[in-house]
């Protein structure tokens, strides 16, 4: 598929997906969400992709929100369908992606942009980043997982305040809130994210995929996360990565994981 709204580049196993609508501050429209879904779907089955870094083009924005003009006249039924489809095709898809996804948040991450960053497995921010969920100022609520993932990350009280005030927080406050893991200069952002990706890739990506399932299970209604952990732990014993990892440890050498 030829993409019009995103850029995709694989550099030695690190796939960088860049939302590329700088004139719109990289706002998410239907076409961009569909292209992101396709890019992640292809990355899921591409054995040459080990880690994904998700970012926005330019210096001003990661994603400054959703393209409001596309749904300003929607009915309640259309709004519900918009939220359900977006969550299934992109936001939940990213959150449950079997390979690590790092959001490199440069500039504004507002509304759907912050929701997309929160769907990633963790976040690194530039020091000029600003984050918020301004939906209630438009008479609506976050619809792409924001009311669920923000409390998980920052706590109920802080999430309630951010959502109710529709305000923005800066990168240092986001770090204090545990919304992001690291804050670096904008010039350092992608290099820093790539360095983290490199550290991840030294480990068993098969085991990391199981860890993603186990951690996410804790946040799923009706799912016993401990039971998921037990099952995934046991499954790892049948992998080639486990054999290689334990053999390397016992023989005091560096592991060379086959990814199987």
C-alpha positions as CSV (number, residue, x, y, z in Angstrom):
1,X,0.0,0.0,0.0
2,X,1.3,3.5,-0.9
3,X,0.8,5.7,2.1
4,X,-0.2,9.4,1.8
5,X,-0.4,10.3,5.5
6,X,2.4,8.3,7.2
7,X,6.1,7.4,6.5
8,X,7.4,4.0,7.2
9,X,11.1,3.1,7.5
10,X,12.8,0.0,8.8
11,X,16.3,0.4,10.1
12,X,17.9,-2.9,11.2
13,X,14.7,-4.2,12.9
14,X,13.5,-0.9,14.2
15,X,10.4,0.2,12.3
16,X,9.8,4.0,12.5
17,X,6.2,5.0,11.7
18,X,5.8,8.7,11.3
19,X,2.5,10.4,11.1
20,X,3.1,12.9,8.3
21,X,0.4,15.6,8.1
22,X,2.4,18.6,9.3
23,X,0.1,21.2,7.8
24,X,-2.7,19.7,10.1
25,X,-0.4,19.2,13.0
26,X,-0.5,15.5,12.2
27,X,-4.2,15.3,13.2
28,X,-5.8,11.9,12.9
29,X,-8.4,11.5,10.1
30,X,-10.0,8.3,8.9
31,X,-7.5,7.9,6.2
32,X,-4.5,8.2,8.6
33,X,-6.1,5.7,11.1
34,X,-6.6,3.3,8.2
35,X,-3.0,3.7,7.0
36,X,-1.7,3.2,10.6
37,X,-3.8,0.0,10.8
38,X,-2.3,-1.3,7.6
39,X,1.2,-0.4,8.7
40,X,0.9,-2.2,12.0
41,X,-0.8,-5.2,10.4
42,X,2.1,-5.5,8.0
43,X,4.7,-5.0,10.8
44,X,3.0,-7.7,12.9
45,X,3.8,-10.5,10.3
46,X,7.1,-9.0,9.1
47,X,9.9,-10.9,10.7
48,X,12.4,-8.1,9.9
49,X,10.5,-5.8,12.3
50,X,11.5,-6.2,16.0
51,X,10.4,-2.9,17.6
52,X,8.2,-0.1,16.4
53,X,8.8,3.6,17.2
54,X,5.8,5.8,16.6
55,X,6.2,9.5,16.1
56,X,5.0,12.6,14.3
57,X,6.6,14.7,11.6
58,X,7.9,18.2,12.2
59,X,8.8,20.0,15.4
60,X,5.3,21.1,16.5
61,X,3.2,18.0,17.1
62,X,3.2,14.2,17.6
63,X,-0.6,14.3,16.9
64,X,-2.6,17.4,17.8
65,X,-5.9,15.5,18.0
66,X,-8.5,14.1,15.7
67,X,-9.8,15.8,12.6
68,X,-13.0,17.3,14.0
69,X,-14.4,18.3,10.7
70,X,-14.9,14.6,9.8
71,X,-17.4,14.0,12.6
72,X,-18.9,17.3,13.7
73,X,-22.3,16.4,12.3
74,X,-22.4,12.8,13.4
75,X,-25.4,11.2,15.1
76,X,-25.1,9.3,18.4
77,X,-25.0,6.0,16.4
78,X,-22.3,7.3,14.1
79,X,-20.3,8.5,17.0
80,X,-20.5,5.1,18.7
81,X,-19.4,3.4,15.5
82,X,-16.5,5.8,15.0
83,X,-15.2,5.1,18.5
84,X,-15.6,1.3,18.3
85,X,-13.9,1.1,14.9
86,X,-11.1,3.3,15.9
87,X,-10.4,1.4,19.1
88,X,-10.5,-2.0,17.3
89,X,-8.5,-1.0,14.2
90,X,-5.8,1.1,15.9
91,X,-5.8,2.0,19.6
92,X,-6.5,-1.5,21.0
93,X,-4.5,-3.0,18.1
94,X,-1.4,-1.0,19.2
95,X,-1.9,-1.7,22.9
96,X,-2.0,-5.5,22.3
97,X,0.6,-5.5,19.5
98,X,2.9,-8.5,20.1
99,X,6.1,-6.4,19.4
100,X,7.2,-3.5,21.5
101,X,5.8,-0.1,20.5
102,X,7.5,3.1,21.8
103,X,5.8,6.4,21.3
104,X,8.3,9.2,20.7
105,X,6.2,12.2,21.6
106,X,7.4,15.4,20.0
107,X,5.3,18.6,20.6
108,X,1.6,18.4,21.0
109,X,-0.1,15.1,21.9
110,X,-3.8,16.1,22.4
111,X,-7.0,14.2,22.3
112,X,-6.6,11.2,19.9
113,X,-2.9,12.0,19.8
114,X,-2.5,11.4,23.5
115,X,-4.7,8.4,23.3
116,X,-2.5,6.9,20.6
117,X,0.6,7.6,22.6
118,X,-1.0,6.0,25.6
119,X,-1.8,2.9,23.5
120,X,1.9,2.4,22.9
121,X,3.7,0.2,25.5
122,X,5.6,3.2,26.8
123,X,6.4,6.8,26.0
124,X,9.4,9.1,25.6
125,X,8.8,12.8,25.3
126,X,10.7,15.8,24.0
127,X,11.0,18.7,26.4
128,X,8.6,20.8,24.4
129,X,5.9,18.2,24.5
130,X,2.4,19.2,25.8
131,X,-0.3,16.6,26.5
132,X,-4.0,16.7,27.2
133,X,-7.5,15.5,26.5
134,X,-9.5,18.5,25.6
135,X,-12.6,16.7,24.4
136,X,-15.0,18.0,27.1
137,X,-14.4,21.5,25.7
138,X,-16.1,20.3,22.6
139,X,-19.0,18.7,24.3
140,X,-17.8,15.2,24.0
141,X,-15.5,12.8,25.9
142,X,-12.3,10.9,24.9
143,X,-13.5,8.1,22.6
144,X,-10.3,6.2,21.7
145,X,-9.5,4.7,25.2
146,X,-8.5,8.0,27.0
147,X,-10.9,7.5,29.9
148,X,-9.5,4.1,30.5
149,X,-5.8,4.3,29.8
150,X,-5.1,7.7,31.4
151,X,-6.3,6.6,34.9
152,X,-4.2,3.4,34.6
153,X,-1.1,5.5,34.0
154,X,-1.6,8.6,36.2
155,X,-4.2,7.5,38.7
156,X,-7.9,8.3,38.9
157,X,-7.7,11.7,40.5
158,X,-5.2,13.2,38.2
159,X,-7.0,11.7,35.2
160,X,-10.3,13.2,36.3
161,X,-8.6,16.6,36.7
162,X,-7.0,16.4,33.3
163,X,-10.2,15.3,31.5
164,X,-12.5,17.7,33.4
165,X,-10.3,20.8,33.0
166,X,-9.5,19.9,29.3
167,X,-6.1,21.4,30.1
168,X,-2.6,20.5,29.0
169,X,0.4,19.4,31.0
170,X,4.0,19.9,29.9
171,X,6.7,17.2,29.5
172,X,8.1,17.5,33.0
173,X,4.6,17.2,34.6
174,X,3.9,14.2,32.4
175,X,7.1,12.7,33.8
176,X,6.1,13.4,37.3
177,X,2.7,11.8,36.6
178,X,4.3,8.7,35.1
179,X,2.6,9.4,31.8
180,X,6.0,9.3,30.1
181,X,9.1,7.3,31.0
182,X,11.7,9.8,29.9
183,X,12.1,13.5,28.8
184,X,14.9,14.5,26.5
185,X,15.5,17.4,24.1
186,X,13.8,17.3,20.8
187,X,17.1,16.8,19.0
188,X,17.8,13.7,21.1
189,X,14.3,12.2,21.0
190,X,14.5,9.7,18.1
191,X,18.1,8.7,19.0
192,X,17.1,8.1,22.6
193,X,14.1,6.0,21.5
194,X,16.3,4.0,19.1
195,X,18.8,3.4,21.9
196,X,15.9,2.0,24.0
197,X,14.8,-0.1,21.1
198,X,18.3,-1.5,20.7
199,X,18.4,-2.5,24.4
200,X,15.1,-4.3,24.0
201,X,16.3,-6.1,20.9
202,X,19.2,-7.7,22.8
203,X,16.6,-9.7,24.7
204,X,14.2,-12.5,23.7
205,X,11.5,-10.9,21.7
206,X,9.4,-14.1,22.0
207,X,9.5,-13.7,25.8
208,X,8.8,-9.9,25.5
209,X,5.6,-10.8,23.5
210,X,4.5,-13.0,26.3
211,X,5.2,-10.3,28.8
212,X,3.1,-7.8,26.9
213,X,0.2,-10.3,27.0
214,X,0.7,-10.9,30.7
215,X,0.9,-7.2,31.7
216,X,-2.1,-6.3,29.6
217,X,-4.2,-9.1,31.1
218,X,-4.1,-7.2,34.4
219,X,-6.1,-4.4,32.9
220,X,-8.7,-6.6,31.1
221,X,-12.1,-7.0,32.8
222,X,-12.8,-10.6,33.7
223,X,-9.3,-11.8,33.0
224,X,-7.0,-13.2,35.7
225,X,-3.7,-11.6,35.1
226,X,-1.9,-14.0,37.4
227,X,-3.3,-17.0,35.5
228,X,-2.2,-15.4,32.2
229,X,1.3,-14.9,33.6
230,X,1.4,-18.6,34.7
231,X,0.3,-19.8,31.2
232,X,2.7,-17.5,29.4
233,X,5.6,-18.4,31.7
234,X,5.0,-22.1,31.1
235,X,4.7,-21.5,27.3
236,X,8.1,-19.9,27.3
237,X,9.7,-23.2,28.4
238,X,8.9,-24.7,25.1
239,X,10.6,-22.0,23.0
240,X,14.0,-22.1,21.3
241,X,14.7,-18.7,22.9
242,X,14.4,-20.3,26.4
243,X,16.8,-23.0,25.5
244,X,19.3,-20.5,24.1
245,X,18.9,-18.1,27.0
246,X,19.4,-20.6,29.7
247,X,22.3,-22.3,27.8
248,X,24.0,-19.0,27.3
249,X,23.6,-18.1,31.0
250,X,25.0,-21.5,32.2
251,X,27.9,-21.3,29.8
252,X,28.6,-17.7,30.6
253,X,28.2,-16.4,27.0
254,X,26.1,-13.8,25.3
255,X,22.7,-15.2,24.1
256,X,21.9,-15.2,20.4
257,X,18.1,-15.6,20.4
258,X,16.6,-17.2,17.3
259,X,13.2,-15.6,17.9
260,X,11.4,-18.9,18.1
